[in-house]
């Protein structure tokens, strides 16, 4: 059976499409639950009109379905969740700053 830690690790390959930083590092990975062969992932979308929300959702779904033992995935775009700059990992914040992106 796939573990929560394995799902989180697999999602390190899924980046915010606007910057080369993982969803977890951007503070956008809100929750992962594994129940047998089913995985539920909640992703915090920073803004209601985010043009990349469908892209992010599909990337998460594809990456999790590629894991051994996972047969179904529900990805919930958490528009209702609160995201702020403090959610961003300090290393990711420094990478963004180096790239000229201010949070």
GUTI-336560 format. One record per residue: residue in three letters; x, y, z of N, C-alpha, C, O in turn; chain. Coordinates in steps of 0.001 Angstrom, whole numbers. Layout:
% residues N
[pt 'ala', [X, Y, Z], [X, Y, Z], [X, Y, Z], [X, Y, Z], 'A']
...
% end
This chain:
% residues 103
[pt 'unk', [842, -1184, 0], [0, 0, 0], [892, 1254, 0], [1901, 1319, 702], 'A']
[pt 'unk', [499, 2214, -784], [1210, 3490, -857], [976, 4276, 433], [-131, 4281, 972], 'A']
[pt 'unk', [2011, 4929, 916], [1892, 5712, 2148], [1734, 7201, 1834], [1993, 7651, 718], 'A']
[pt 'unk', [1309, 7935, 2828], [1181, 9383, 2689], [2535, 10001, 2350], [2617, 10895, 1508], 'A']
[pt 'unk', [3586, 9533, 2998], [4931, 10061, 2739], [5354, 9817, 1292], [6006, 10670, 690], 'A']
[pt 'unk', [4993, 8667, 730], [5334, 8374, -666], [4590, 9303, -1618], [5142, 9736, -2629], 'A']
[pt 'unk', [3348, 9605, -1297], [2572, 10523, -2133], [3195, 11917, -2080], [3390, 12556, -3115], 'A']
[pt 'unk', [3504, 12379, -883], [4115, 13707, -731], [5437, 13766, -1489], [5724, 14756, -2161], 'A']
[pt 'unk', [6240, 12715, -1384], [7524, 12667, -2098], [7302, 12715, -3612], [8013, 13429, -4319], 'A']
[pt 'unk', [6324, 11961, -4109], [6033, 11950, -5546], [5598, 13329, -6032], [5888, 13715, -7165], 'A']
[pt 'unk', [4909, 14058, -5181], [4414, 15377, -5575], [5502, 16443, -5584], [5249, 17572, -6004], 'A']
[pt 'unk', [6706, 16108, -5130], [7834, 17038, -5250], [8127, 17342, -6721], [8722, 18371, -7041], 'A']
[pt 'unk', [7706, 16440, -7611], [7912, 16630, -9050], [6873, 17554, -9679], [7009, 17938, -10840], 'A']
[pt 'unk', [5843, 17911, -8928], [4790, 18782, -9449], [5091, 20201, -8976], [5085, 20493, -7780], 'A']
[pt 'unk', [5353, 21066, -9941], [5736, 22445, -9625], [4606, 23413, -9904], [3735, 23161, -10737], 'A']
[pt 'unk', [4637, 24511, -9200], [3787, 25636, -9542], [4166, 26004, -10974], [5350, 26204, -11246], 'A']
[pt 'unk', [3216, 26100, -11897], [3572, 26361, -13294], [4190, 27738, -13540], [4772, 27975, -14599], 'A']
[pt 'unk', [4067, 28633, -12582], [4615, 29973, -12745], [6063, 30081, -12282], [6798, 30973, -12705], 'A']
[pt 'unk', [6463, 29162, -11407], [7826, 29174, -10856], [8312, 27738, -10689], [7498, 26839, -10475], 'A']
[pt 'unk', [9616, 27502, -10780], [10134, 26132, -10696], [10286, 25643, -9255], [11379, 25270, -8829], 'A']
[pt 'unk', [9191, 25650, -8518], [9203, 25260, -7117], [8036, 24307, -6884], [6946, 24516, -7418], 'A']
[pt 'unk', [8257, 23266, -6094], [7200, 22275, -5852], [6004, 22899, -5136], [6121, 23921, -4460], 'A']
[pt 'unk', [4851, 22252, -5305], [3644, 22725, -4629], [3835, 22735, -3117], [3379, 23654, -2438], 'A']
[pt 'unk', [4515, 21705, -2584], [4756, 21651, -1143], [5589, 22844, -695], [5265, 23498, 296], 'A']
[pt 'unk', [6661, 23124, -1427], [7527, 24248, -1062], [6808, 25590, -1174], [7128, 26534, -452], 'A']
[pt 'unk', [5846, 25667, -2072], [5068, 26898, -2221], [3939, 27001, -1197], [3214, 27995, -1168], 'A']
[pt 'unk', [3789, 25971, -353], [2731, 25982, 648], [1369, 25685, 69], [348, 26037, 662], 'A']
[pt 'unk', [1341, 25037, -1088], [81, 24773, -1780], [-439, 23355, -1567], [-1576, 23064, -1938], 'A']
[pt 'unk', [352, 22474, -987], [-87, 21106, -720], [-740, 21099, 660], [-61, 21081, 1686], 'A']
[pt 'unk', [-2072, 21113, 662], [-2812, 21301, 1908], [-3086, 20006, 2653], [-3223, 20017, 3876], 'A']
[pt 'unk', [-3167, 18894, 1941], [-3455, 17645, 2627], [-3384, 16447, 1714], [-3677, 16534, 522], 'A']
[pt 'unk', [-2987, 15312, 2297], [-2925, 14037, 1577], [-3475, 12965, 2502], [-3025, 12826, 3640], 'A']
[pt 'unk', [-4451, 12206, 2010], [-4996, 11076, 2760], [-4961, 9855, 1866], [-5350, 9914, 699], 'A']
[pt 'unk', [-4489, 8742, 2421], [-4434, 7483, 1692], [-5369, 6506, 2383], [-5293, 6302, 3594], 'A']
[pt 'unk', [-6250, 5907, 1596], [-7178, 4906, 2114], [-7155, 3719, 1163], [-7877, 3695, 167], 'A']
[pt 'unk', [-6319, 2733, 1478], [-6169, 1583, 594], [-5544, 2010, -721], [-4427, 2526, -754], 'A']
[pt 'unk', [-6278, 1790, -1807], [-5783, 2142, -3143], [-6232, 3533, -3584], [-5920, 3968, -4692], 'A']
[pt 'unk', [-6962, 4224, -2720], [-7490, 5553, -3050], [-6689, 6637, -2332], [-6324, 6485, -1167], 'A']
[pt 'unk', [-6421, 7730, -3042], [-5703, 8867, -2461], [-6529, 10133, -2658], [-7060, 10388, -3739], 'A']
[pt 'unk', [-6624, 10907, -1603], [-7289, 12211, -1639], [-6223, 13273, -1423], [-5481, 13221, -442], 'A']
[pt 'unk', [-6142, 14244, -2342], [-5163, 15325, -2230], [-5915, 16648, -2270], [-6781, 16858, -3120], 'A']
[pt 'unk', [-5575, 17531, -1347], [-6152, 18870, -1357], [-5031, 19862, -1637], [-4003, 19876, -961], 'A']
[pt 'unk', [-5258, 20688, -2648], [-4265, 21663, -3085], [-4821, 23062, -2845], [-5926, 23386, -3280], 'A']
[pt 'unk', [-4050, 23875, -2156], [-4441, 25260, -1902], [-4117, 26090, -3144], [-2953, 26221, -3523], 'A']
[pt 'unk', [-5140, 26642, -3767], [-4957, 27497, -4937], [-4927, 28945, -4435], [-5889, 29403, -3818], 'A']
[pt 'unk', [-3834, 29668, -4695], [-3657, 30999, -4105], [-4701, 32049, -4481], [-4936, 32981, -3711], 'A']
[pt 'unk', [-5327, 31916, -5642], [-6323, 32928, -6012], [-7481, 32272, -6754], [-7301, 31277, -7455], 'A']
[pt 'unk', [-8659, 32836, -6592], [-9869, 32276, -7198], [-9778, 32188, -8716], [-10307, 31248, -9309], 'A']
[pt 'unk', [-9131, 33131, -9340], [-9070, 33166, -10800], [-7781, 32549, -11341], [-7371, 32856, -12460], 'A']
[pt 'unk', [-7148, 31692, -10563], [-5872, 31100, -10978], [-6036, 30370, -12313], [-6776, 29389, -12389], 'A']
[pt 'unk', [-5357, 30834, -13364], [-5504, 30203, -14673], [-4875, 28811, -14736], [-5132, 28059, -15675], 'A']
[pt 'unk', [-4064, 28469, -13755], [-3367, 27180, -13778], [-4014, 26134, -12875], [-3454, 25050, -12714], 'A']
[pt 'unk', [-5166, 26419, -12285], [-5754, 25478, -11325], [-6057, 24120, -11954], [-5798, 23090, -11332], 'A']
[pt 'unk', [-6591, 24094, -13156], [-6866, 22812, -13817], [-5571, 22088, -14162], [-5488, 20868, -14018], 'A']
[pt 'unk', [-4572, 22816, -14612], [-3275, 22228, -14928], [-2657, 21599, -13677], [-2171, 20469, -13722], 'A']
[pt 'unk', [-2677, 22328, -12570], [-2127, 21821, -11316], [-2865, 20557, -10890], [-2241, 19555, -10543], 'A']
[pt 'unk', [-4189, 20609, -10919], [-5005, 19465, -10525], [-4679, 18241, -11363], [-4539, 17144, -10824], 'A']
[pt 'unk', [-4558, 18411, -12660], [-4258, 17285, -13549], [-2852, 16747, -13312], [-2650, 15533, -13329], 'A']
[pt 'unk', [-1888, 17615, -13093], [-516, 17168, -12820], [-455, 16346, -11531], [222, 15320, -11478], 'A']
[pt 'unk', [-1154, 16793, -10508], [-1198, 16047, -9243], [-1839, 14686, -9472], [-1310, 13667, -9028], 'A']
[pt 'unk', [-2971, 14663, -10160], [-3681, 13407, -10421], [-2782, 12422, -11167], [-2682, 11259, -10775], 'A']
[pt 'unk', [-2136, 12869, -12225], [-1278, 11987, -13020], [-116, 11444, -12201], [212, 10261, -12285], 'A']
[pt 'unk', [503, 12306, -11414], [1680, 11884, -10635], [1299, 10857, -9576], [2028, 9889, -9360], 'A']
[pt 'unk', [164, 11062, -8914], [-261, 10126, -7868], [-717, 8804, -8479], [-421, 7740, -7934], 'A']
[pt 'unk', [-1426, 8853, -9593], [-1863, 7611, -10248], [-690, 6770, -10740], [-839, 5564, -10932], 'A']
[pt 'unk', [461, 7380, -10945], [1647, 6642, -11398], [2275, 5814, -10274], [3141, 4978, -10534], 'A']
[pt 'unk', [1852, 6038, -9042], [2407, 5286, -7915], [1840, 3869, -7878], [660, 3653, -8153], 'A']
[pt 'unk', [2693, 2911, -7535], [2242, 1524, -7396], [1188, 1432, -6297], [1344, 1990, -5211], 'A']
[pt 'unk', [123, 720, -6607], [-918, 491, -5610], [-2008, 1534, -5564], [-2966, 1382, -4806], 'A']
[pt 'unk', [-1893, 2588, -6348], [-2929, 3629, -6370], [-3807, 3406, -7591], [-3317, 3374, -8720], 'A']
[pt 'unk', [-5113, 3250, -7360], [-6039, 3033, -8470], [-6997, 4199, -8684], [-7610, 4316, -9745], 'A']
[pt 'unk', [-7125, 5063, -7675], [-8004, 6223, -7846], [-7481, 7399, -7024], [-6880, 7240, -5961], 'A']
[pt 'unk', [-7740, 8586, -7569], [-7270, 9821, -6931], [-8355, 10880, -7053], [-8935, 11071, -8122], 'A']
[pt 'unk', [-8619, 11555, -5965], [-9458, 12748, -5989], [-8562, 13918, -5618], [-7894, 13901, -4584], 'A']
[pt 'unk', [-8556, 14925, -6465], [-7781, 16133, -6185], [-8769, 17276, -6010], [-9541, 17586, -6917], 'A']
[pt 'unk', [-8739, 17889, -4858], [-9635, 18996, -4560], [-8849, 20298, -4602], [-7926, 20501, -3813], 'A']
[pt 'unk', [-9225, 21189, -5535], [-8583, 22505, -5531], [-9188, 23328, -4396], [-10352, 23722, -4458], 'A']
[pt 'unk', [-8405, 23579, -3381], [-8910, 24237, -2183], [-8980, 25745, -2300], [-8199, 26462, -1674], 'A']
[pt 'unk', [-9923, 26228, -3109], [-10096, 27678, -3235], [-10508, 28293, -1899], [-10280, 29477, -1653], 'A']
[pt 'unk', [-11115, 27480, -1046], [-11595, 27957, 250], [-10481, 28067, 1293], [-10683, 28641, 2364], 'A']
[pt 'unk', [-9314, 27519, 980], [-8200, 27535, 1927], [-7445, 28855, 1871], [-7388, 29514, 833], 'A']
[pt 'unk', [-6877, 29222, 2987], [-6110, 30468, 3062], [-4655, 30185, 2721], [-4040, 29302, 3318], 'A']
[pt 'unk', [-4100, 30921, 1774], [-2687, 30827, 1422], [-2081, 32209, 1589], [-2687, 33213, 1215], 'A']
[pt 'unk', [-888, 32251, 2150], [-171, 33520, 2194], [1321, 33272, 1995], [1776, 32129, 1950], 'A']
[pt 'unk', [2054, 34340, 1880], [3495, 34251, 1605], [4257, 33492, 2675], [5295, 32892, 2394], 'A']
[pt 'unk', [3757, 33514, 3881], [4426, 32817, 4985], [4363, 31302, 4813], [5107, 30576, 5473], 'A']
[pt 'unk', [3487, 30818, 3937], [3375, 29381, 3676], [4527, 28853, 2831], [4759, 27645, 2780], 'A']
[pt 'unk', [5244, 29744, 2174], [6329, 29351, 1272], [7561, 28970, 2085], [7982, 29702, 2982], 'A']
[pt 'unk', [8129, 27817, 1757], [9340, 27319, 2407], [10464, 28352, 2262], [10610, 28942, 1191], 'A']
[pt 'unk', [11257, 28583, 3307], [12334, 29584, 3229], [13321, 29350, 2080], [13779, 30313, 1465], 'A']
[pt 'unk', [13652, 28109, 1786], [14572, 27831, 671], [13929, 28213, -658], [14589, 28757, -1543], 'A']
[pt 'unk', [12635, 27923, -789], [11919, 28290, -2011], [11828, 29806, -2131], [11956, 30358, -3223], 'A']
[pt 'unk', [11609, 30469, -1009], [11534, 31931, -1005], [12848, 32536, -1505], [12844, 33498, -2273], 'A']
[pt 'unk', [13975, 31963, -1062], [15288, 32449, -1495], [15492, 32191, -2986], [16018, 33047, -3697], 'A']
[pt 'unk', [15078, 31014, -3462], [15178, 30700, -4888], [14365, 31696, -5711], [14830, 32185, -6740], 'A']
[pt 'unk', [13166, 31990, -5260], [12318, 32953, -5962], [12965, 34339, -5968], [12968, 35027, -6989], 'A']
[pt 'unk', [13502, 34733, -4839], [14161, 36038, -4738], [15334, 36117, -5711], [15526, 37136, -6374], 'A']
[pt 'unk', [16122, 35037, -5798], [17258, 34979, -6718], [16797, 35113, -8167], [17500, 35683, -9002], 'A']
[pt 'unk', [15604, 34579, -8457], [15051, 34651, -9811], [14345, 35978, -10072], [13798, 36191, -11154], 'A']
[pt 'unk', [14359, 36869, -9083], [13743, 38178, -9274], [12267, 38226, -8952], [11583, 39183, -9317], 'A']
[pt 'unk', [11762, 37205, -8272], [10342, 37157, -7919], [10205, 37499, -6444], [10743, 36803, -5583], 'A']
[pt 'unk', [9491, 38560, -6162], [9259, 38978, -4782], [7891, 38510, -4336], [6908, 38633, -5067], 'A']
[pt 'unk', [7837, 37979, -3148], [6548, 37569, -2582], [6030, 38638, -1650], [4955, 38483, -1071], 'A']
% end
